[in-house]
Amino acid sequence: MTLNKILVAFDGSENSFKAVQYVGDIVKHYPISRVLILYVERLPDKDLYPDDEIWVSQCRKNEEEMTEKLSLAKQSLIKQGACADVVTEQYFASCKSPFHDTDICTTGRSIGMDILRIREEGNYDTVVIGRRGVSKAEEFLFGSVSTKVVQSASDCTVWVVN
């Protein structure tokens, strides 16, 4: 069995760390060429903050926390035996981010579709995602990223880790 390229969708939750752990258990036994740990930025709702300055401060705090979690996830994979040269992490910024001015960004409309777009652009064979842990009623009403990925993925394998 050869796993070529794996994209791990990561949101910093306990389940996304479980997904990283699962990938680590697999890659120590099989050769791979690349693992990408991907976070798609979801900005806090501006309407919840009294002014832009406080919102920007929260955005900065969120980015710092997620960057730290991405680094921990990468180190976890390396400790499990993945080669450091093949593991990368990516913070995929929002188009509305107050810090990033980039042509390639997420609109925030569908994180699941952003994950699949990056999977396709990077030719990843496998997408690994942690299940969000919502009730069936919440999932029906609001959807979930893992459900969107499973329903919309084509030409790849999807592992949902619970």
Helices and strands as residue ranges (DSSP letters): E 5-9, H 14-27, E 34-40, G 46-48, H 52-79, G 84-86, E 87-92, H 111-121, E 126-130, H 136-142, H 145-152, E 157-161
